[in-house]
């Protein structure tokens, strides 16, 4: 299998995994990796690095938008095998260690199994290792309040609701927002196309997820790289407004 790697801006790549996206930011030989897909996406993850002429050894850090298994999948592998730092918002660090879990429950999935797309999505989760417990042994909190000293100079922005410590990453010079699951452009369980929140069952605190759309609307950019769905081009503030309209 080959990774679906899209060059979306200078030094910025969006990769479509089996159901979840990740982002690679390059600077010379070094790479910042934002999210890692499902555990079962590891071969695709490694192939995506190779496709841009890189390798796991060149990854300066893994930034995690939030510690759900479909984003955290290979983070511990990279940390253990290559010593790669795994960095999250301070509120998400214990989540990555699996001291608690802000994730849709099996019972809630079963209550929604009749909805379009939920049954095949559930089968994919099981095939991709989405129910495995893969805590990060030594996650660390990144600094907030400005750009990180990493390739791409991403700026973390706290957008809680989907999980308590969810963060998006703003690339102001490139006009790019890496939005994780705070704002997506599609999902197998959604029949909406374009900017949207994920279906309600996926959010730890839906009201806060809706409120975080206002934070996203304040970020200057015209390229949105979501955790699910294709790249969205157009003002991020308009994408956030459309998502809020759908949510209401």
PAKEMAR-62677 format. One record per residue (C-alpha): x, y, z; residue number from 1. Coordinates in steps of 0.1 Angstrom, whole numbers. Example, Ala and Ser with C-alpha at 12.3 -4.5 7.8 and 13.67 -1.06 7.14 Angstrom:
# residues 2
R     u     v     w seq
R   123   -45    78   1
R   137   -11    71   2
***
This chain:
# residues 248
R     u     v     w seq
R     0     0     0   1
R    12    35    -8   2
R     4    65    13   3
R   -18    92    -2   4
R     5   123     2   5
R    -7   157    -9   6
R    16   187   -11   7
R    -6   215     1   8
R    18   244     9   9
R    55   251    10  10
R    70   223    32  11
R    35   211    42  12
R    20   178    34  13
R   -14   163    42  14
R   -16   124    43  15
R   -48   105    41  16
R   -45    73    61  17
R   -71    46    62  18
R   -97    69    78  19
R   -76    96    95  20
R   -52   122    83  21
R   -18   133    95  22
R     4   162    85  23
R    41   165    79  24
R    60   198    81  25
R    95   199    66  26
R   125   221    71  27
R   157   209    55  28
R   160   172    65  29
R   139   175    96  30
R   102   168   100  31
R    74   177   124  32
R    48   150   124  33
R    13   160   135  34
R    -8   129   145  35
R     0    94   134  36
R   -33    77   123  37
R   -46    43   136  38
R   -22    17   149  39
R   -29    -2   117  40
R   -18    27    96  41
R    19    23   106  42
R    30    11    72  43
R    13    40    56  44
R    29    64    80  45
R    64    51    73  46
R    57    51    36  47
R    45    87    38  48
R    78    97    53  49
R    97    79    26  50
R    75    95    -1  51
R    89   129     9  52
R   125   116    11  53
R   125   114    49  54
R   126    87    76  55
R   115    81   112  56
R   149    92   124  57
R   144   126   109  58
R   112   133   128  59
R   121   160   153  60
R    88   156   173  61
R    54   141   171  62
R    26   167   179  63
R    -7   151   188  64
R   -39   171   184  65
R   -57   148   208  66
R   -51   113   223  67
R   -77    92   205  68
R   -64    60   191  69
R   -69    70   154  70
R   -45    99   160  71
R   -21    85   186  72
R   -16    51   168  73
R    21    50   162  74
R    32    77   187  75
R    46    53   213  76
R    63    32   185  77
R    82    63   173  78
R    91    73   209  79
R   103    38   219  80
R   120    29   186  81
R   135    62   177  82
R   134    84   208  83
R   110   108   192  84
R    94   133   216  85
R    56   130   218  86
R    41   164   226  87
R     6   174   235  88
R   -13   201   254  89
R    -8   198   291  90
R   -44   188   296  91
R   -40   160   271  92
R    -8   145   285  93
R   -26   122   311  94
R   -50   112   284  95
R   -21   100   263  96
R    -9    80   293  97
R   -44    65   295  98
R   -50    78   330  99
R   -85    85   317 100
R  -103    82   283 101
R  -123   109   266 102
R  -136    87   238 103
R  -169    74   225 104
R  -180    43   245 105
R  -189     9   231 106
R  -224    14   244 107
R  -228    47   226 108
R  -216    33   194 109
R  -241     4   197 110
R  -269    28   204 111
R  -260    46   171 112
R  -252    15   151 113
R  -284    20   130 114
R  -272    54   117 115
R  -257    55    82 116
R  -220    47    81 117
R  -217    37   117 118
R  -215    -1   112 119
R  -188     0    85 120
R  -169    26   105 121
R  -170     3   135 122
R  -157   -26   115 123
R  -128    -4   102 124
R  -120     6   138 125
R  -117   -30   148 126
R   -96   -39   118 127
R   -73    -9   123 128
R   -65   -15   160 129
R   -87    13   171 130
R   -98    -5   203 131
R   -62   -14   214 132
R   -47     4   244 133
R   -14    20   233 134
R    -5    46   259 135
R    24    68   254 136
R    49    60   282 137
R    65    95   284 138
R    44   122   267 139
R    53   158   274 140
R    35   191   273 141
R    45   216   246 142
R    49   252   254 143
R    20   275   246 144
R    18   312   237 145
R    38   311   205 146
R    54   291   177 147
R    72   259   187 148
R   109   255   178 149
R   102   228   154 150
R   100   225   116 151
R    71   246   103 152
R    70   266   135 153
R    35   255   144 154
R    16   275   169 155
R    -6   254   193 156
R   -41   267   200 157
R   -62   251   226 158
R   -96   240   212 159
R  -113   218   239 160
R  -145   200   236 161
R  -137   170   214 162
R  -114   161   242 163
R  -103   183   272 164
R   -69   190   258 165
R   -76   191   220 166
R   -53   215   202 167
R   -51   228   166 168
R   -19   240   151 169
R   -17   273   132 170
R     9   280   105 171
R     4   317   101 172
R    32   323    75 173
R    17   296    53 174
R   -20   305    60 175
R   -27   269    72 176
R   -46   255   101 177
R   -42   219   111 178
R   -75   213   128 179
R   -75   177   140 180
R  -110   168   151 181
R  -121   203   162 182
R  -132   210   126 183
R  -133   184    99 184
R  -144   183    62 185
R  -159   148    62 186
R  -162   115    81 187
R  -175    80    73 188
R  -204    84    97 189
R  -215   118    84 190
R  -236   126    54 191
R  -226   163    55 192
R  -200   175    30 193
R  -176   203    38 194
R  -166   220    71 195
R  -184   204   101 196
R  -181   191   136 197
R  -180   154   140 198
R  -213   137   149 199
R  -223   144   185 200
R  -214   110   200 201
R  -177   116   193 202
R  -173   148   215 203
R  -165   146   252 204
R  -182   180   257 205
R  -202   191   227 206
R  -209   226   239 207
R  -172   233   243 208
R  -165   218   209 209
R  -191   243   194 210
R  -175   272   214 211
R  -141   262   201 212
R  -153   270   165 213
R  -151   307   175 214
R  -114   302   184 215
R  -108   286   150 216
R  -127   315   133 217
R  -101   339   148 218
R   -72   322   131 219
R   -59   337    99 220
R   -57   312    71 221
R   -72   299    39 222
R   -61   262    40 223
R   -77   238    65 224
R   -60   204    71 225
R   -85   184    91 226
R   -82   151   109 227
R  -109   136    87 228
R  -118   145    51 229
R  -101   163    23 230
R   -81   196    24 231
R  -105   226    25 232
R   -95   258     8 233
R  -111   291    16 234
R  -111   314    47 235
R  -109   293    79 236
R  -133   318    95 237
R  -159   309    69 238
R  -153   271    74 239
R  -158   276   112 240
R  -190   296   105 241
R  -204   268    83 242
R  -196   242   109 243
R  -214   262   135 244
R  -245   265   113 245
R  -245   228   108 246
R  -241   222   145 247
R  -272   244   153 248
***
